[in-house]
Amino acid sequence: MKYMLLIYNNRATLEGLSEQDQAELSRDVDAIMAELRDRGEFVEGNALADPSTAKTVRLRGGAVAATDGPFAEAKEQFAGYITVDCEREERAVEIARRWPDPRFGGAIEVRALMNESGAEM
């Protein structure tokens, strides 16, 4: 089963990290990514550009309008994702628990990806 791990972080918190904490965060991500590749669980992943580059499209007053910025007002921003292929949801949650962003003010959302039949709904 494939799971998407949606990575949220707090920009202000990350900008305030010491060099040591920044290095720790990078080392932890690198270690997890190496493990996922070695186990054949890594499918894909990307970091996202700064939220100031985002556009959000909504229906407003009967017309579709695009606005600047991320869709939600929040300290946490959607920063990136990885997709993993695991036999059990528990493994995807285990990976998310080890991801360093929550230790630095962020969060990880684990979502199963639907297959073509949509049976996961």
Sequence and secondary structure as in RCSB ss.txt:
>XXXX:A:sequence
MKYMLLIYNNRATLEGLSEQDQAELSRDVDAIMAELRDRGEFVEGNALADPSTAKTVRLRGGAVAATDGPFAEAK
EQFAGYITVDCEREERAVEIARRWPDPRFGGAIEVRALMNESGAEM
>XXXX:A:secstr
 EEEEEEEEEHHHHHT  HHHHHHHHHHHHHHHHHHHHHT EEEEEE   GGG EEEEEETTEEEEEES SS  S
EEEEEEEEEE SSHHHHHHHHHH SGGGGT EEEEEE   TT TT 
